[in-house]
Amino acid sequence: MPDRRGFIGAGLALMTSPAWAAKGDPVVTTRHGRIRGTREGGLHVFRGVRYGRDTATVRFRAPLSPAPWGDIVPAFAFAPSCPQKAAQAATSEDCLFLNIWTPGTERQAKRPVLLYIHGGAYSNGSVVDPLNDGRHLAGRDVVVVTVNHRLNALGYLYLAGLDLRFGDSGNVGQLDLILALRWVRDNIAAFGGDPANILVFGQSGGGAKIATMMAMPAAKGLFHRAITMSGQQVTASGPINAGRRTAAYLAKLGVSPADLEPLLTMPVARLIEGLDAVDPILGGGVYMGPVLDMRWLARHPFWPDAAPQGNAIPMMLGNMRDETRAFIDPDGPLIRGLDWSSLPGRMANELRMDLPPEWIVAQYRAHHPDWSAERIFYAATTAGRSWPGQVIEAEARARADAPTWVYQVDFQSPTQPRRGAPHTMDIALAFGTLDAPGSFTGTGVGARAASAAMMDRFLALARQGDPGWSRYRLDRRATMIFDVESGVVDDPRGWEREMFARVPYIQPGS
């Protein structure tokens, strides 16, 4: 994967010419220098705003704040994303940039700030995806910020046990996010935002990163509300397992653990190729994520309980009804030809809970005798793979009497009906980007109703610290169901929750 710092730098140099600066474009003074944005549909938009220095100079080490600049810097276009295996328009180790949509830059406005962290586990993804466009949310009189940061080996390779220079490694992707939050705290007032009212929200891996920060002392006080969308982190990677993954990765690259110097000069494309190393614990491509290093992360986020640091933060946790329909193809080999005899065997490897699959199938057939084998496959894999982390986190916060709300998205995709309500569909609903490439919500009346309900509740949490329905408590387990018609249901998946609670949940990557 090519590093495009040179190409992007040339593009930015072109944008400094007067031809790019339209009369009346907003100019904001940050602590590091002035930036110029654009006016778009009644909003002031700033893309590619630097919050950290080029990470190539601090590879596998903590990020640095930007150096001050003199001239007005254009913030007209998205900056590169972190190098990764997934396809992106432009990638570079110089990737610590954020984007801002705001109704206005008057300091006295003190609008709530919604900061979004993208998914893609800890390995892939970017906020330059059109689904993450902040214009619809910002049009509701809030400030929207989206953030890119280091991923995969660049953000989470654990080298601390091998070389003292890399004592922060294993968590530098998290430290990037913390640096971004500090930048927002110090600068967002100049964009009309309230630094004392910052809500972080993230989907999938973005939600997991938020859950992890709720246990990181360095993040304390940097955000004041939180929403995790199909993304949880009950436990982090232990340092021993992280070390085993590092050994596999180094072996793939042909680098000796006794001499890590080649890692500092190796082309970034080669570092990404190393991710094809086989994970010694999980199999498949090597996993990298936050590490319990006792330096930046000294306890698991939600084991043995909810990290007390986060319990005062109002938090909303949600999942999709049919999570696994997103990544298990309805026309793929696991579903093609599926019948009652093959169902237990095919779903066994997709579960994260060690229960007899034949027994699980029997429970579903007893509760839902009219369901097909395919429907039970997706229900069981969702409940036994994608839901447990969210349930554990919500229950832990309820036991701590922490302000917690739970939702479930039941709205079914009208454009891909066999996908149901799958993983990632909530992004378009939450951002209001129903017509963006990659959305499968459609733009009909039902999609607009589900999206409006979801956006209303997210904004209520941002403004008041309460989305407006009953808190999640163990006596009711009130859950907002987002659909064409939304409403609260108590414990909507109670018997499934109880069934999978019979055995411990082991967070993948721990």
C-alpha angles and dihedrals in degrees: 000000000000122000106232102192091118094050094047092045090055090050092051090049089057091050092059090071116105091247089074095052110085118200110265096021108149119258118196129188114224126183089265100043145297125306132191122218135178137254113239125172095332094316134104108231127193117185127185098019110174116233098164140025125261105294092211085082092054101033110179089001136101116287124254128224116251121275112245117263132206111207124060107272118216116238097189104119139040115265124227122290125232114281110264144149093261117086115262131172093240132001134187141152083242090079108125098118136126136197130222134201115186136164090225145342100236108131095215092062093080094188121184112266121224112195116192126206116196129233132230094121108265093307111060144016142081140211092233087085109117088232087070096056107137100205098101094049093043088051086067090068100267134111115247123202126183122192138203122199143164118300141185115002092348090060106025113022106131111225100145094106092053106043130020091217089071101051091135095049118117091047107041091111087060090046089055089057091047090051089051091051090050089051090052092048091052100041113022095090087069087060094051095264132131112239088198093059111053120152118194119203131175140171124228106324088014090060090048090053089053092049089051093050089054086069097042114095090207089065095050113128095006095105132028107195131026140199123189116195112199090325128110139161113197094164133011127224112285115235094242094054090041088054091051090052090049090053091053091048094049091048090053089054094043092240121145116232086224093061117036095167093105089063090065095056101030115116110260091236089063091051089055091049088057089067087078088076111121113255107242093212107033103022119225121069115350114272122224125182142131115328129216090235097156087230107074097002113036100166139026114268097238107009130122083359140337109300103259091223090072101040095093091054115096104237136188120198124191146172139186121253093233104030098158095052086080097063104022104071114230087216095042131104096271092059103029108101092000114167137160094275095052098037100087094049096045096050097042096085092046094060125090093198120079103229128128105274091212089057091048090052090050091053092051093047090050092051096038110025091168095057121108124234089253093053092049090048092057095040093050096044091048093048094042098041114021104029106048096077092051092047092050092049094047092047092048092052091046090054088052091049089238116161101264136163128185130204138180126200112223097165108126123223108252092194096050104024095175088062092061110185099340138179113287097020089104091068094073091042093052095044095038089234094136094147097046121118108269095030117122097182094096119217100259129125093271094052091047091050094049091046094048091051092049094046091047092055094044090051092047090055089048094050104035105016089242126082092208106256133090118294119250108263129165094245093060112006090209110205128188111224111208111207141120083300111025127205146142122276124181115239095337094184097034101138092047090049091052093046095054093040088072090084134039120264116231111202109231108247095029 
